[in-house]
Each structure stands twice: as C-alpha cells, then as structure tokens.
C-alpha cells in the first residue's frame, strides 16, 4: 500500500501543474 500511495502521489505531483493551470483558467472563465 505504501508503494501504491507513493506512485499515486508522484502521479498527482506530475499532473498537478497542468491540472492546476487548467482549473485556474476554468475558474477565471466561469467566475
């Protein structure tokens, strides 16, 4: 389980910048 959580955390960290940028763009467009 520790290995899986580390892998998921690493995947989330690598995907975080692009997803955060997309979320910010969407939030600015909506609000």
N, CA, C and O atoms as a GROMACS GRO file, in nm:
protein
  124
    1UNK      N    1   0.083  -0.121   0.000
    1UNK     CA    2   0.000   0.000   0.000
    1UNK      C    3   0.087   0.126   0.000
    1UNK      O    4   0.054   0.225  -0.066
    2UNK      N    5   0.198   0.123   0.074
    2UNK     CA    6   0.285   0.241   0.077
    2UNK      C    7   0.340   0.270  -0.062
    2UNK      O    8   0.347   0.386  -0.103
    3UNK      N    9   0.379   0.164  -0.134
    3UNK     CA   10   0.431   0.183  -0.269
    3UNK      C   11   0.325   0.241  -0.361
    3UNK      O   12   0.353   0.330  -0.442
    4UNK      N   13   0.201   0.191  -0.348
    4UNK     CA   14   0.092   0.240  -0.433
    4UNK      C   15   0.064   0.388  -0.402
    4UNK      O   16   0.044   0.468  -0.494
    5UNK      N   17   0.062   0.423  -0.275
    5UNK     CA   18   0.034   0.562  -0.239
    5UNK      C   19   0.144   0.653  -0.290
    5UNK      O   20   0.118   0.764  -0.336
    6UNK      N   21   0.270   0.605  -0.283
    6UNK     CA   22   0.382   0.685  -0.334
    6UNK      C   23   0.369   0.704  -0.484
    6UNK      O   24   0.396   0.813  -0.535
    7UNK      N   25   0.327   0.599  -0.555
    7UNK     CA   26   0.311   0.608  -0.700
    7UNK      C   27   0.198   0.705  -0.734
    7UNK      O   28   0.212   0.788  -0.824
    8UNK      N   29   0.088   0.695  -0.663
    8UNK     CA   30  -0.025   0.784  -0.689
    8UNK      C   31   0.013   0.928  -0.655
    8UNK      O   32  -0.025   1.021  -0.726
    9UNK      N   33   0.088   0.946  -0.546
    9UNK     CA   34   0.132   1.082  -0.509
    9UNK      C   35   0.224   1.137  -0.618
    9UNK      O   36   0.211   1.254  -0.656
   10UNK      N   37   0.316   1.055  -0.667
   10UNK     CA   38   0.408   1.100  -0.772
   10UNK      C   39   0.328   1.136  -0.898
   10UNK      O   40   0.357   1.237  -0.963
   11UNK      N   41   0.229   1.054  -0.932
   11UNK     CA   42   0.147   1.082  -1.050
   11UNK      C   43   0.070   1.212  -1.030
   11UNK      O   44   0.059   1.292  -1.122
   12UNK      N   45   0.016   1.232  -0.910
   12UNK     CA   46  -0.059   1.355  -0.883
   12UNK      C   47   0.033   1.476  -0.888
   12UNK      O   48  -0.006   1.582  -0.937
   13UNK      N   49   0.155   1.460  -0.838
   13UNK     CA   50   0.251   1.572  -0.838
   13UNK      C   51   0.288   1.608  -0.982
   13UNK      O   52   0.298   1.725  -1.017
   14UNK      N   53   0.309   1.504  -1.065
   14UNK     CA   54   0.348   1.531  -1.204
   14UNK      C   55   0.231   1.592  -1.281
   14UNK      O   56   0.252   1.674  -1.370
   15UNK      N   57   0.109   1.551  -1.248
   15UNK     CA   58  -0.008   1.602  -1.319
   15UNK      C   59  -0.058   1.734  -1.258
   15UNK      O   60  -0.140   1.804  -1.318
   16UNK      N   61  -0.008   1.767  -1.139
   16UNK     CA   62  -0.061   1.882  -1.067
   16UNK      C   63  -0.046   2.014  -1.141
   16UNK      O   64  -0.144   2.087  -1.153
   17UNK      N   65   0.073   2.050  -1.192
   17UNK     CA   66   0.089   2.182  -1.256
   17UNK      C   67  -0.010   2.206  -1.369
   17UNK      O   68  -0.076   2.309  -1.373
   18UNK      N   69  -0.018   2.111  -1.461
   18UNK     CA   70  -0.107   2.131  -1.576
   18UNK      C   71  -0.253   2.135  -1.532
   18UNK      O   72  -0.330   2.218  -1.580
   19UNK      N   73  -0.292   2.046  -1.440
   19UNK     CA   74  -0.430   2.044  -1.394
   19UNK      C   75  -0.462   2.171  -1.316
   19UNK      O   76  -0.572   2.226  -1.329
   20UNK      N   77  -0.368   2.216  -1.235
   20UNK     CA   78  -0.390   2.340  -1.158
   20UNK      C   79  -0.408   2.457  -1.253
   20UNK      O   80  -0.495   2.541  -1.233
   21UNK      N   81  -0.325   2.463  -1.357
   21UNK     CA   82  -0.336   2.572  -1.455
   21UNK      C   83  -0.472   2.565  -1.525
   21UNK      O   84  -0.538   2.667  -1.544
   22UNK      N   85  -0.514   2.444  -1.562
   22UNK     CA   86  -0.644   2.428  -1.628
   22UNK      C   87  -0.757   2.468  -1.535
   22UNK      O   88  -0.851   2.536  -1.577
   23UNK      N   89  -0.749   2.427  -1.409
   23UNK     CA   90  -0.853   2.462  -1.312
   23UNK      C   91  -0.859   2.613  -1.292
   23UNK      O   92  -0.967   2.671  -1.282
   24UNK      N   93  -0.740   2.678  -1.287
   24UNK     CA   94  -0.738   2.824  -1.270
   24UNK      C   95  -0.800   2.891  -1.391
   24UNK      O   96  -0.877   2.986  -1.376
   25UNK      N   97  -0.767   2.844  -1.511
   25UNK     CA   98  -0.824   2.904  -1.632
   25UNK      C   99  -0.975   2.887  -1.633
   25UNK      O  100  -1.048   2.981  -1.666
   26UNK      N  101  -1.021   2.768  -1.597
   26UNK     CA  102  -1.166   2.743  -1.596
   26UNK      C  103  -1.234   2.830  -1.491
   26UNK      O  104  -1.340   2.886  -1.517
   27UNK      N  105  -1.172   2.840  -1.374
   27UNK     CA  106  -1.232   2.922  -1.267
   27UNK      C  107  -1.238   3.068  -1.309
   27UNK      O  108  -1.336   3.136  -1.281
   28UNK      N  109  -1.134   3.117  -1.376
   28UNK     CA  110  -1.135   3.256  -1.421
   28UNK      C  111  -1.240   3.276  -1.529
   28UNK      O  112  -1.307   3.380  -1.532
   29UNK      N  113  -1.256   3.177  -1.617
   29UNK     CA  114  -1.356   3.189  -1.723
   29UNK      C  115  -1.497   3.185  -1.666
   29UNK      O  116  -1.585   3.258  -1.710
   30UNK      N  117  -1.518   3.096  -1.566
   30UNK     CA  118  -1.651   3.083  -1.508
   30UNK      C  119  -1.683   3.201  -1.417
   30UNK      O  120  -1.794   3.255  -1.420
   31UNK      N  121  -1.586   3.242  -1.336
   31UNK     CA  122  -1.610   3.348  -1.239
   31UNK      C  123  -1.537   3.476  -1.281
   31UNK      O  124  -1.545   3.578  -1.212
   0.00000   0.00000   0.00000
